[in-house]
Amino acid sequence: MLALPVITGFAGFFPSIFLLALFWMYMTYTALLLVEVNLAMGSQVNIISMAKQTLGRPGEWIGWVTYLFLLYSLTTAYLAGSGPIIIDCIKLLTGYSLPMWLGTVCLLIIFSCFLHRGTRSVDYLNRLLMAGLAIAYVMMVLFLAPYVDISLLKHVDPKYLLISVAIVATSFGFHIIIPSLIHYLERNTTHVKVAIWVGGLIPFIVYLLWELLTLGIIPLKGAYGLKDGYENGFNGAYLLSIVLGNPHLALLARCFSFFAIVTSFLGVSLSLFDCLKDSLRIEKTKKGQAVLFACTFIPPLVFALSGPRIFLVALEYAGAFGVVILLGLFPPLMAWSKRYRLLWPSSYQVGGGKEGLIGAIIFSLLVILVELANQIGLIKIEMNF
């Protein structure tokens, strides 16, 4: 969410909303395909076991690798994004300037203490932070709306959407919780579908308002404009805090960015920790815990401290090669196998037939190819404003 305006702002407000709507529909469709495949199975299963049963051993291994890549990329991104936010908050409150890496390390140490105490401690902390995030978001919408400059929203340049697709994809990656959701709702198809539609629509509305505020306040160019943020890895909330020039609104923007990135970090890193614990089968000893913590946090920490733009770069990789493969490409492939190869009976089938599945597969491959072209320099878009 914090990265959205920095990435999508070059295309303009209305093209950005179009892209968000497109990915919302695409990811909702693939989420419903996961529901279809999951309901065709007799017991609670995760995405990896679903891939194994429908796509065979290759599907299982690709799923595992992609899942780990996604979690490591997101953990790296959130660690990289947290450092500047924490140090900036400390400077605002105390006046002391500290090195950026210290903020990242501090977050890691504090969270490790909660993780060591168990999942319940992390859950309580996350609930508290989520409440803070909701309050900060509502206050930002109310207090920042008068600062929106309508003329900034009139900028339109759709070619810049090509550099936005990967990060927009990460904005709707809620599919991993679908097996747990189906189990929690006792396999009631109607309730599950409502939960997915509402659960996808709410973030879309939140993103729409966020884009309206940020793109209507932050200029395209100049010091701490969108171009400056893109080149230096600044997130949208940080740019807002500088551009507004009001210390109270700046503090509100910093609090919002802190809550947003820390809650994301908690959820993703806990998933990575549990994933490694189950797959590596590490013993519950002090040495085993130390190894597990090292495997979970040292690789993303090294990458997080490697450069100023790593926050945006890690999100781009997570979106194109994590979210789109595992949550965009796999669901239609699994549904195709379930319907037309394995011929499993099912109480629920998503509409669209073969054409819908083929369309989702092609769209997923196009997103992957676009991001590959971006990364190897085949797509070169000059930012001439």
One Martini backbone bead per residue (centre of mass of N, CA, C, O) as a GRO file, in nm:
protein
  385
    1MET     BB    1   0.057   0.062  -0.022
    2LEU     BB    2   0.299   0.263   0.010
    3ALA     BB    3   0.402   0.211  -0.299
    4LEU     BB    4   0.179   0.284  -0.503
    5PRO     BB    5   0.217   0.594  -0.573
    6VAL     BB    6   0.518   0.569  -0.669
    7ILE     BB    7   0.438   0.373  -0.914
    8THR     BB    8   0.147   0.492  -1.033
    9GLY     BB    9   0.174   0.812  -1.066
   10PHE     BB   10   0.284   0.837  -1.362
   11ALA     BB   11   0.005   0.756  -1.495
   12GLY     BB   12  -0.213   0.823  -1.288
   13PHE     BB   13  -0.510   0.806  -1.139
   14PHE     BB   14  -0.701   0.664  -1.349
   15PRO     BB   15  -0.508   0.438  -1.446
   16SER     BB   16  -0.466   0.321  -1.161
   17ILE     BB   17  -0.760   0.238  -1.109
   18PHE     BB   18  -0.779   0.049  -1.345
   19LEU     BB   19  -0.554  -0.147  -1.251
   20LEU     BB   20  -0.679  -0.218  -0.979
   21ALA     BB   21  -0.945  -0.333  -1.094
   22LEU     BB   22  -0.819  -0.552  -1.268
   23PHE     BB   23  -0.673  -0.704  -1.029
   24TRP     BB   24  -0.918  -0.754  -0.858
   25MET     BB   25  -1.067  -0.938  -1.060
   26TYR     BB   26  -0.839  -1.142  -1.109
   27MET     BB   27  -0.791  -1.225  -0.803
   28THR     BB   28  -1.082  -1.310  -0.748
   29TYR     BB   29  -1.098  -1.535  -0.955
   30THR     BB   30  -0.857  -1.706  -0.842
   31ALA     BB   31  -0.981  -1.739  -0.562
   32LEU     BB   32  -1.233  -1.899  -0.658
   33LEU     BB   33  -1.068  -2.133  -0.774
   34LEU     BB   34  -0.957  -2.225  -0.501
   35VAL     BB   35  -1.229  -2.295  -0.385
   36GLU     BB   36  -1.305  -2.512  -0.586
   37VAL     BB   37  -1.064  -2.703  -0.529
   38ASN     BB   38  -1.098  -2.728  -0.221
   39LEU     BB   39  -1.397  -2.844  -0.224
   40ALA     BB   40  -1.302  -3.112  -0.384
   41MET     BB   41  -1.180  -3.167  -0.115
   42GLY     BB   42  -1.205  -3.345   0.194
   43SER     BB   43  -0.985  -3.153   0.325
   44GLN     BB   44  -0.765  -2.965   0.482
   45VAL     BB   45  -0.573  -2.751   0.267
   46ASN     BB   46  -0.309  -2.633   0.098
   47ILE     BB   47  -0.161  -2.504  -0.177
   48ILE     BB   48   0.057  -2.723  -0.205
   49SER     BB   49  -0.130  -2.976  -0.190
   50MET     BB   50  -0.304  -2.890  -0.427
   51ALA     BB   51  -0.074  -2.897  -0.636
   52LYS     BB   52  -0.001  -3.195  -0.602
   53GLN     BB   53  -0.290  -3.320  -0.679
   54THR     BB   54  -0.309  -3.157  -0.970
   55LEU     BB   55   0.026  -3.123  -1.071
   56GLY     BB   56   0.211  -3.269  -0.897
   57ARG     BB   57   0.538  -3.266  -0.816
   58PRO     BB   58   0.613  -3.007  -0.974
   59GLY     BB   59   0.398  -2.829  -0.837
   60GLU     BB   60   0.505  -2.857  -0.551
   61TRP     BB   61   0.795  -2.742  -0.595
   62ILE     BB   62   0.716  -2.473  -0.721
   63GLY     BB   63   0.541  -2.385  -0.485
   64TRP     BB   64   0.760  -2.379  -0.267
   65VAL     BB   65   0.958  -2.186  -0.401
   66THR     BB   66   0.755  -1.952  -0.442
   67TYR     BB   67   0.669  -1.919  -0.148
   68LEU     BB   68   0.950  -1.852  -0.034
   69PHE     BB   69   1.009  -1.617  -0.222
   70LEU     BB   70   0.774  -1.442  -0.131
   71LEU     BB   71   0.843  -1.423   0.173
   72TYR     BB   72   1.132  -1.314   0.142
   73SER     BB   73   1.062  -1.060  -0.024
   74LEU     BB   74   0.866  -0.930   0.181
   75THR     BB   75   1.057  -0.923   0.422
   76THR     BB   76   1.264  -0.743   0.285
   77ALA     BB   77   1.079  -0.503   0.226
   78TYR     BB   78   0.987  -0.444   0.524
   79LEU     BB   79   1.266  -0.403   0.639
   80ALA     BB   80   1.352  -0.173   0.448
   81GLY     BB   81   1.101   0.017   0.520
   82SER     BB   82   1.133   0.042   0.839
   83GLY     BB   83   1.391   0.197   0.903
   84PRO     BB   84   1.322   0.493   0.812
   85ILE     BB   85   1.065   0.517   0.985
   86ILE     BB   86   1.186   0.480   1.267
   87ILE     BB   87   1.407   0.701   1.248
   88ASP     BB   88   1.210   0.931   1.183
   89CYS     BB   89   1.048   0.914   1.448
   90ILE     BB   90   1.285   0.962   1.640
   91LYS     BB   91   1.360   1.241   1.527
   92LEU     BB   92   1.083   1.380   1.578
   93LEU     BB   93   1.084   1.320   1.902
   94THR     BB   94   1.418   1.386   1.970
   95GLY     BB   95   1.638   1.489   1.728
   96TYR     BB   96   1.776   1.226   1.649
   97SER     BB   97   2.030   1.087   1.437
   98LEU     BB   98   2.016   0.775   1.275
   99PRO     BB   99   2.088   0.500   1.132
  100MET     BB  100   1.897   0.306   0.925
  101TRP     BB  101   1.986   0.015   1.013
  102LEU     BB  102   1.888   0.039   1.311
  103GLY     BB  103   1.583   0.016   1.260
  104THR     BB  104   1.583  -0.270   1.143
  105VAL     BB  105   1.720  -0.413   1.384
  106CYS     BB  106   1.518  -0.331   1.603
  107LEU     BB  107   1.271  -0.469   1.484
  108LEU     BB  108   1.391  -0.754   1.484
  109ILE     BB  109   1.440  -0.781   1.789
  110ILE     BB  110   1.154  -0.725   1.894
  111PHE     BB  111   1.006  -0.945   1.730
  112SER     BB  112   1.171  -1.189   1.832
  113CYS     BB  113   1.057  -1.178   2.118
  114PHE     BB  114   0.765  -1.243   2.040
  115LEU     BB  115   0.823  -1.505   1.880
  116HIS     BB  116   0.950  -1.658   2.123
  117ARG     BB  117   0.665  -1.652   2.288
  118GLY     BB  118   0.470  -1.672   2.042
  119THR     BB  119   0.186  -1.645   1.850
  120ARG     BB  120   0.005  -1.497   2.055
  121SER     BB  121   0.183  -1.246   2.091
  122VAL     BB  122   0.171  -1.160   1.795
  123ASP     BB  123  -0.137  -1.130   1.780
  124TYR     BB  124  -0.170  -0.905   1.991
  125LEU     BB  125   0.017  -0.703   1.854
  126ASN     BB  126  -0.135  -0.693   1.580
  127ARG     BB  127  -0.403  -0.585   1.687
  128LEU     BB  128  -0.293  -0.319   1.793
  129LEU     BB  129  -0.172  -0.220   1.521
  130MET     BB  130  -0.437  -0.235   1.354
  131ALA     BB  131  -0.584  -0.021   1.514
  132GLY     BB  132  -0.381   0.203   1.450
  133LEU     BB  133  -0.415   0.189   1.142
  134ALA     BB  134  -0.718   0.259   1.125
  135ILE     BB  135  -0.703   0.532   1.267
  136ALA     BB  136  -0.488   0.666   1.083
  137TYR     BB  137  -0.647   0.642   0.819
  138VAL     BB  138  -0.900   0.804   0.892
  139MET     BB  139  -0.747   1.064   0.967
  140MET     BB  140  -0.618   1.110   0.691
  141VAL     BB  141  -0.873   1.140   0.524
  142LEU     BB  142  -0.991   1.382   0.686
  143PHE     BB  143  -0.726   1.583   0.692
  144LEU     BB  144  -0.625   1.559   0.372
  145ALA     BB  145  -0.856   1.631   0.173
  146PRO     BB  146  -0.815   1.955   0.159
  147TYR     BB  147  -0.519   1.913   0.000
  148VAL     BB  148  -0.637   1.844  -0.264
  149ASP     BB  149  -0.529   1.858  -0.608
  150ILE     BB  150  -0.703   1.829  -0.894
  151SER     BB  151  -0.479   1.882  -1.110
  152LEU     BB  152  -0.305   1.625  -1.037
  153LEU     BB  153  -0.538   1.415  -1.138
  154LYS     BB  154  -0.508   1.484  -1.463
  155HIS     BB  155  -0.286   1.303  -1.501
  156VAL     BB  156  -0.189   1.121  -1.815
  157ASP     BB  157   0.019   0.802  -1.860
  158PRO     BB  158  -0.013   0.474  -1.944
  159LYS     BB  159   0.283   0.362  -1.993
  160TYR     BB  160   0.348   0.339  -1.672
  161LEU     BB  161   0.197   0.068  -1.609
  162LEU     BB  162   0.437  -0.132  -1.670
  163ILE     BB  163   0.577  -0.058  -1.374
  164SER     BB  164   0.307  -0.156  -1.184
  165VAL     BB  165   0.203  -0.458  -1.186
  166ALA     BB  166   0.361  -0.603  -0.957
  167ILE     BB  167   0.268  -0.429  -0.708
  168VAL     BB  168  -0.036  -0.454  -0.752
  169ALA     BB  169  -0.048  -0.763  -0.710
  170THR     BB  170   0.022  -0.752  -0.395
  171SER     BB  171  -0.259  -0.610  -0.302
  172PHE     BB  172  -0.429  -0.915  -0.360
  173GLY     BB  173  -0.271  -1.149  -0.164
  174PHE     BB  174  -0.512  -1.356   0.006
  175HIS     BB  175  -0.508  -1.674  -0.069
  176ILE     BB  176  -0.363  -1.828   0.169
  177ILE     BB  177  -0.634  -1.818   0.364
  178ILE     BB  178  -0.856  -1.993   0.226
  179PRO     BB  179  -0.844  -2.271   0.367
  180SER     BB  180  -0.908  -2.151   0.650
  181LEU     BB  181  -1.176  -2.016   0.570
  182ILE     BB  182  -1.330  -2.272   0.490
  183HIS     BB  183  -1.305  -2.406   0.765
  184TYR     BB  184  -1.435  -2.177   0.937
  185LEU     BB  185  -1.709  -2.183   0.735
  186GLU     BB  186  -1.784  -2.487   0.686
  187ARG     BB  187  -1.805  -2.501   0.363
  188ASN     BB  188  -1.965  -2.239   0.289
  189THR     BB  189  -2.001  -2.109  -0.012
  190THR     BB  190  -2.147  -1.841   0.029
  191HIS     BB  191  -1.968  -1.727   0.258
  192VAL     BB  192  -1.701  -1.742   0.106
  193LYS     BB  193  -1.773  -1.556  -0.132
  194VAL     BB  194  -1.839  -1.308   0.036
  195ALA     BB  195  -1.562  -1.283   0.173
  196ILE     BB  196  -1.402  -1.237  -0.092
  197TRP     BB  197  -1.549  -0.993  -0.207
  198VAL     BB  198  -1.523  -0.811   0.045
  199GLY     BB  199  -1.211  -0.860   0.096
  200GLY     BB  200  -1.148  -0.711  -0.187
  201LEU     BB  201  -1.315  -0.441  -0.181
  202ILE     BB  202  -1.198  -0.292   0.061
  203PRO     BB  203  -0.906  -0.251  -0.042
  204PHE     BB  204  -0.987  -0.101  -0.299
  205ILE     BB  205  -1.106   0.147  -0.151
  206VAL     BB  206  -0.855   0.216   0.012
  207TYR     BB  207  -0.671   0.262  -0.236
  208LEU     BB  208  -0.835   0.481  -0.373
  209LEU     BB  209  -0.806   0.693  -0.143
  210TRP     BB  210  -0.497   0.688  -0.134
  211GLU     BB  211  -0.454   0.786  -0.424
  212LEU     BB  212  -0.608   1.049  -0.398
  213LEU     BB  213  -0.428   1.177  -0.182
  214THR     BB  214  -0.138   1.142  -0.297
  215LEU     BB  215  -0.186   1.238  -0.604
  216GLY     BB  216  -0.321   1.520  -0.486
  217ILE     BB  217  -0.033   1.618  -0.333
  218ILE     BB  218   0.194   1.486  -0.488
  219PRO     BB  219   0.426   1.559  -0.694
  220LEU     BB  220   0.604   1.449  -0.962
  221LYS     BB  221   0.819   1.671  -0.913
  222GLY     BB  222   1.084   1.723  -0.727
  223ALA     BB  223   1.124   1.750  -0.411
  224TYR     BB  224   0.952   1.484  -0.297
  225GLY     BB  225   0.852   1.348  -0.531
  226LEU     BB  226   0.774   1.076  -0.714
  227LYS     BB  227   1.047   1.054  -0.858
  228ASP     BB  228   1.219   1.068  -0.601
  229GLY     BB  229   1.088   0.821  -0.464
  230TYR     BB  230   1.162   0.611  -0.682
  231GLU     BB  231   1.481   0.658  -0.680
  232ASN     BB  232   1.497   0.635  -0.332
  233GLY     BB  233   1.257   0.459  -0.184
  234PHE     BB  234   1.008   0.618  -0.117
  235ASN     BB  235   0.718   0.649   0.041
  236GLY     BB  236   0.411   0.795   0.043
  237ALA     BB  237   0.402   0.888   0.344
  238TYR     BB  238   0.673   1.033   0.348
  239LEU     BB  239   0.610   1.240   0.129
  240LEU     BB  240   0.372   1.367   0.275
  241SER     BB  241   0.525   1.465   0.533
  242ILE     BB  242   0.694   1.674   0.362
  243VAL     BB  243   0.492   1.831   0.175
  244LEU     BB  244   0.296   1.954   0.390
  245GLY     BB  245   0.458   2.097   0.652
  246ASN     BB  246   0.296   1.963   0.887
  247PRO     BB  247   0.373   1.828   1.189
  248HIS     BB  248   0.106   1.675   1.251
  249LEU     BB  249   0.068   1.539   0.972
  250ALA     BB  250   0.346   1.408   0.968
  251LEU     BB  251   0.300   1.225   1.213
  252LEU     BB  252   0.057   1.075   1.096
  253ALA     BB  253   0.204   0.957   0.847
  254ARG     BB  254   0.419   0.802   1.011
  255CYS     BB  255   0.225   0.624   1.173
  256PHE     BB  256   0.094   0.487   0.934
  257SER     BB  257   0.353   0.362   0.812
  258PHE     BB  258   0.428   0.198   1.059
  259PHE     BB  259   0.174   0.022   1.083
  260ALA     BB  260   0.173  -0.092   0.793
  261ILE     BB  261   0.462  -0.232   0.792
  262VAL     BB  262   0.451  -0.398   1.061
  263THR     BB  263   0.201  -0.572   1.005
  264SER     BB  264   0.317  -0.701   0.751
  265PHE     BB  265   0.572  -0.819   0.880
  266LEU     BB  266   0.443  -1.004   1.088
  267GLY     BB  267   0.281  -1.192   0.899
  268VAL     BB  268   0.510  -1.284   0.703
  269SER     BB  269   0.733  -1.378   0.908
  270LEU     BB  270   0.556  -1.589   1.046
  271SER     BB  271   0.510  -1.762   0.795
  272LEU     BB  272   0.811  -1.820   0.744
  273PHE     BB  273   0.875  -1.950   1.014
  274ASP     BB  274   0.664  -2.184   0.992
  275CYS     BB  275   0.758  -2.299   0.723
  276LEU     BB  276   1.049  -2.375   0.814
  277LYS     BB  277   0.972  -2.548   1.056
  278ASP     BB  278   0.818  -2.766   0.888
  279SER     BB  279   1.027  -2.831   0.652
  280LEU     BB  280   1.297  -2.870   0.846
  281ARG     BB  281   1.245  -3.000   1.125
  282ILE     BB  282   1.310  -2.842   1.384
  283GLU     BB  283   1.414  -2.849   1.685
  284LYS     BB  284   1.308  -2.761   2.031
  285THR     BB  285   1.580  -2.593   2.067
  286LYS     BB  286   1.809  -2.355   2.106
  287LYS     BB  287   1.961  -2.427   1.848
  288GLY     BB  288   1.713  -2.454   1.664
  289GLN     BB  289   1.606  -2.164   1.704
  290ALA     BB  290   1.858  -2.020   1.599
  291VAL     BB  291   1.848  -2.140   1.314
  292LEU     BB  292   1.562  -2.038   1.245
  293PHE     BB  293   1.616  -1.737   1.277
  294ALA     BB  294   1.845  -1.724   1.069
  295CYS     BB  295   1.681  -1.831   0.820
  296THR     BB  296   1.462  -1.603   0.835
  297PHE     BB  297   1.647  -1.312   0.874
  298ILE     BB  298   1.928  -1.288   0.737
  299PRO     BB  299   1.871  -1.274   0.432
  300PRO     BB  300   1.677  -1.021   0.436
  301LEU     BB  301   1.874  -0.832   0.586
  302VAL     BB  302   2.096  -0.818   0.374
  303PHE     BB  303   1.912  -0.704   0.147
  304ALA     BB  304   1.788  -0.457   0.303
  305LEU     BB  305   2.100  -0.325   0.330
  306SER     BB  306   2.192  -0.288   0.008
  307GLY     BB  307   1.967  -0.050  -0.052
  308PRO     BB  308   1.736   0.210  -0.109
  309ARG     BB  309   1.541   0.033  -0.335
  310ILE     BB  310   1.461  -0.249  -0.206
  311PHE     BB  311   1.163  -0.213  -0.141
  312LEU     BB  312   1.062  -0.201  -0.441
  313VAL     BB  313   1.212  -0.444  -0.564
  314ALA     BB  314   1.095  -0.668  -0.378
  315LEU     BB  315   0.798  -0.616  -0.459
  316GLU     BB  316   0.831  -0.679  -0.758
  317TYR     BB  317   0.922  -0.973  -0.725
  318ALA     BB  318   0.685  -1.071  -0.555
  319GLY     BB  319   0.464  -1.012  -0.766
  320ALA     BB  320   0.572  -1.158  -1.031
  321PHE     BB  321   0.718  -1.437  -0.883
  322GLY     BB  322   0.488  -1.494  -0.662
  323VAL     BB  323   0.192  -1.407  -0.688
  324VAL     BB  324   0.139  -1.477  -0.993
  325ILE     BB  325   0.218  -1.774  -0.980
  326LEU     BB  326   0.069  -1.882  -0.717
  327LEU     BB  327  -0.214  -1.683  -0.738
  328GLY     BB  328  -0.256  -1.674  -1.067
  329LEU     BB  329  -0.157  -1.942  -1.223
  330PHE     BB  330  -0.231  -2.193  -1.049
  331PRO     BB  331  -0.545  -2.192  -1.025
  332PRO     BB  332  -0.617  -2.251  -1.330
  333LEU     BB  333  -0.447  -2.509  -1.349
  334MET     BB  334  -0.595  -2.664  -1.123
  335ALA     BB  335  -0.882  -2.638  -1.242
  336TRP     BB  336  -0.825  -2.782  -1.506
  337SER     BB  337  -0.740  -3.051  -1.382
  338LYS     BB  338  -1.001  -3.099  -1.219
  339ARG     BB  339  -1.205  -3.088  -1.467
  340TYR     BB  340  -1.032  -3.229  -1.741
  341ARG     BB  341  -0.849  -3.466  -1.600
  342LEU     BB  342  -0.974  -3.572  -1.315
  343LEU     BB  343  -1.287  -3.530  -1.277
  344TRP     BB  344  -1.398  -3.375  -1.037
  345PRO     BB  345  -1.628  -3.338  -0.817
  346SER     BB  346  -1.849  -3.044  -0.752
  347SER     BB  347  -2.035  -2.792  -0.574
  348TYR     BB  348  -1.830  -2.583  -0.724
  349GLN     BB  349  -1.822  -2.346  -1.009
  350VAL     BB  350  -1.667  -2.135  -1.197
  351GLY     BB  351  -1.714  -1.919  -1.421
  352GLY     BB  352  -1.609  -1.925  -1.792
  353GLY     BB  353  -1.460  -2.169  -1.835
  354LYS     BB  354  -1.203  -2.215  -2.050
  355GLU     BB  355  -1.171  -1.916  -2.119
  356GLY     BB  356  -1.111  -1.813  -1.832
  357LEU     BB  357  -0.858  -1.982  -1.779
  358ILE     BB  358  -0.694  -1.889  -2.024
  359GLY     BB  359  -0.700  -1.588  -1.955
  360ALA     BB  360  -0.549  -1.612  -1.681
  361ILE     BB  361  -0.292  -1.742  -1.791
  362ILE     BB  362  -0.214  -1.521  -1.992
  363PHE     BB  363  -0.205  -1.285  -1.793
  364SER     BB  364   0.014  -1.400  -1.611
  365LEU     BB  365   0.235  -1.424  -1.830
  366LEU     BB  366   0.241  -1.123  -1.904
  367VAL     BB  367   0.333  -1.016  -1.630
  368ILE     BB  368   0.597  -1.173  -1.620
  369LEU     BB  369   0.717  -1.061  -1.887
  370VAL     BB  370   0.713  -0.762  -1.813
  371GLU     BB  371   0.904  -0.788  -1.566
  372LEU     BB  372   1.140  -0.912  -1.715
  373ALA     BB  373   1.176  -0.675  -1.911
  374ASN     BB  374   1.234  -0.469  -1.691
  375GLN     BB  375   1.488  -0.611  -1.556
  376ILE     BB  376   1.656  -0.636  -1.851
  377GLY     BB  377   1.576  -0.361  -2.030
  378LEU     BB  378   1.344  -0.375  -2.260
  379ILE     BB  379   1.198  -0.162  -2.080
  380LYS     BB  380   1.207   0.190  -2.170
  381ILE     BB  381   1.117   0.466  -1.957
  382GLU     BB  382   1.095   0.793  -1.975
  383MET     BB  383   1.102   1.060  -1.723
  384ASN     BB  384   0.926   1.316  -1.877
  385PHE     BB  385   0.801   1.620  -1.710
   0.00000   0.00000   0.00000
